[in-house]
Amino acid sequence: MIAFRMLDQLSRNWGWIALRGVAAVIFGVLAFAWPGVTLVVLALFFGAYALIDGICALVAAYRGREGSTPVWPLVLIGLLGVAAGIATFLWPEMTALALLMFIAFWALLIGIAQIAAAIRLRKEIDNEWILGTSGALSVLFGVLMIASPGAGALAVAWIIGGYSVAFGLLLIVLSLRLKKVADRMAPKLSAPV
């Protein structure tokens, strides 16, 4: 029952998930388009993306609060995103290593939350692997960033760009699947009891 409520909340908020995906793709394309920019400018791009992603997650949590399904994972993701965005704007001159670690742990935590959601929804939806794969991609990205923080700014820009585009595309695909679920569930939810 909890998984059904979670699926209902996710499917009703499929547009916010799509927006998160689009923001990630845009951020990734910008990282590819300007790989030679200073890490400070890249940090500001990341800050804008993290802030938008966090706000979208908080809006989804707010909209889903009426149900009995816990919204704390979305609130946690949202608060982490907003905090990452604000911290990046307040201290853009952070060292490359500190910024990379911040991004790495942010991706790691988001990935773990998405894998947990995919496991919880595995019996409720088809292709839950999309959510799990985006989470695994985030975890892998975070681990790689922690393991090799000394990579040059150009390599970091390409890694971040590739991660963001892949993550964003997976979120967009997930949102389209959730829209189908929402369309399928709408008649059931509005039918008289």
C-alpha positions in Angstrom: 0.0 0.0 0.0 2.8 2.4 0.8 4.5 1.7 -2.5 1.2 2.4 -4.3 0.9 5.8 -2.5 4.5 6.5 -3.4 3.9 5.6 -7.0 0.7 7.8 -7.0 2.7 10.8 -5.6 5.5 10.3 -8.1 3.2 9.9 -11.0 1.2 13.0 -10.1 4.5 15.0 -10.0 6.0 13.5 -13.1 6.4 17.1 -14.5 8.7 18.1 -11.7 10.9 15.0 -12.4 11.0 15.9 -16.1 12.0 19.5 -15.1 14.8 18.0 -13.0 15.9 16.0 -15.9 15.9 18.9 -18.3 17.9 21.1 -15.9 20.5 18.3 -15.6 20.8 17.9 -19.4 21.1 21.7 -19.8 23.8 21.8 -17.1 25.6 18.9 -18.8 25.5 20.5 -22.2 26.9 23.7 -20.8 29.7 21.8 -19.2 30.6 20.2 -22.5 30.2 23.4 -24.5 32.6 25.4 -22.2 35.1 22.8 -20.8 37.9 25.4 -20.6 36.0 27.7 -18.2 37.4 28.2 -14.7 36.2 25.9 -12.0 34.5 28.9 -10.3 32.2 29.4 -13.3 31.5 25.7 -13.5 30.8 25.8 -9.8 28.2 28.5 -10.4 26.6 26.4 -13.1 26.5 23.5 -10.7 25.1 25.8 -8.0 22.2 26.9 -10.2 21.5 23.3 -11.2 21.6 22.0 -7.6 19.4 24.9 -6.5 16.8 24.2 -9.2 16.9 20.5 -8.5 16.5 21.0 -4.8 13.6 23.4 -5.2 11.8 20.9 -7.6 12.3 18.1 -5.0 10.9 20.3 -2.2 7.9 21.3 -4.3 7.2 17.6 -5.1 7.5 16.8 -1.3 5.1 19.7 -0.5 2.6 18.5 -3.1 2.8 15.0 -1.8 2.4 15.7 1.9 -1.3 15.0 1.9 -0.8 11.3 1.5 0.4 8.9 4.2 3.6 8.1 2.3 6.7 9.6 3.9 8.0 12.6 2.0 11.2 12.9 4.0 13.4 11.4 1.2 12.3 14.2 -1.2 12.7 16.8 1.6 16.2 15.5 2.2 17.1 15.6 -1.5 15.6 19.0 -1.8 17.4 20.4 1.2 20.7 18.9 0.1 20.2 20.5 -3.4 19.3 23.9 -2.0 22.2 23.8 0.5 24.6 22.8 -2.3 23.4 25.6 -4.5 23.5 28.3 -1.8 26.9 27.1 -0.6 28.3 27.3 -4.1 27.0 30.8 -4.6 28.3 32.0 -1.2 31.8 30.5 -1.6 32.5 30.2 -5.3 36.2 30.4 -4.6 36.2 27.0 -2.8 39.2 24.9 -3.7 38.6 22.4 -6.6 39.1 19.5 -4.2 36.4 20.8 -1.7 34.0 21.5 -4.5 34.6 18.1 -6.0 34.0 16.4 -2.7 30.9 18.3 -2.1 29.5 17.3 -5.6 30.7 13.7 -5.0 28.9 13.3 -1.7 25.8 15.1 -3.0 25.6 12.6 -6.0 26.3 9.7 -3.6 23.4 10.6 -1.3 21.0 11.2 -4.1 21.9 7.9 -5.8 21.3 6.0 -2.6 17.9 7.6 -2.2 16.9 6.8 -5.7 18.1 3.2 -5.5 16.0 2.8 -2.3 13.0 4.2 -4.1 13.5 1.8 -7.0 13.7 -1.1 -4.7 10.5 0.0 -2.9 8.6 0.4 -6.2 9.9 -2.7 -7.9 6.6 -4.6 -7.6 4.4 -1.6 -8.4 5.8 -0.3 -11.7 7.4 -1.7 -14.8 10.9 -0.6 -15.6 11.8 0.5 -12.1 15.4 -0.2 -13.3 15.4 3.3 -14.8 15.1 4.9 -11.4 17.6 2.4 -10.0 20.0 2.9 -12.8 19.9 6.7 -12.4 20.7 6.1 -8.7 23.5 3.7 -9.5 24.9 6.2 -12.0 24.9 8.8 -9.2 26.6 6.5 -6.8 29.2 5.5 -9.3 29.8 9.1 -10.2 30.2 10.0 -6.5 32.6 7.1 -5.8 34.7 8.0 -8.9 35.0 11.6 -7.8 36.0 10.6 -4.3 38.6 8.1 -5.6 40.2 10.5 -8.1 39.8 14.1 -6.9 43.0 15.2 -8.5 41.7 15.1 -12.0 42.2 18.3 -14.0 39.4 20.9 -14.3 38.9 20.0 -18.0 38.4 16.3 -17.1 36.1 17.2 -14.3 34.0 19.3 -16.6 33.6 16.4 -19.0 32.9 14.0 -16.2 30.3 16.3 -14.7 28.8 17.0 -18.1 28.5 13.4 -19.0 27.0 12.5 -15.7 24.5 15.3 -15.8 23.4 14.5 -19.3 23.0 10.8 -18.6 21.3 11.4 -15.3 18.9 14.0 -16.8 18.0 11.8 -19.7 17.2 8.9 -17.3 15.0 11.3 -15.2 13.2 12.5 -18.4 12.5 8.8 -19.4 11.3 8.0 -15.9 9.0 11.1 -15.9 7.4 10.0 -19.2 6.8 6.5 -17.8 5.3 8.1 -14.7 3.1 10.2 -16.8 1.7 7.0 -18.4 1.1 5.6 -15.0 -0.6 8.9 -13.9 -2.8 8.7 -17.1 -3.7 5.1 -16.3 -4.4 5.8 -12.6 -6.5 8.9 -13.2 -9.7 7.1 -14.1 -9.2 4.7 -11.2 -8.7 7.4 -8.6 -11.7 9.5 -9.8 -14.1 6.6 -10.1 -16.9 6.5 -7.5 -16.3 4.0 -4.7 
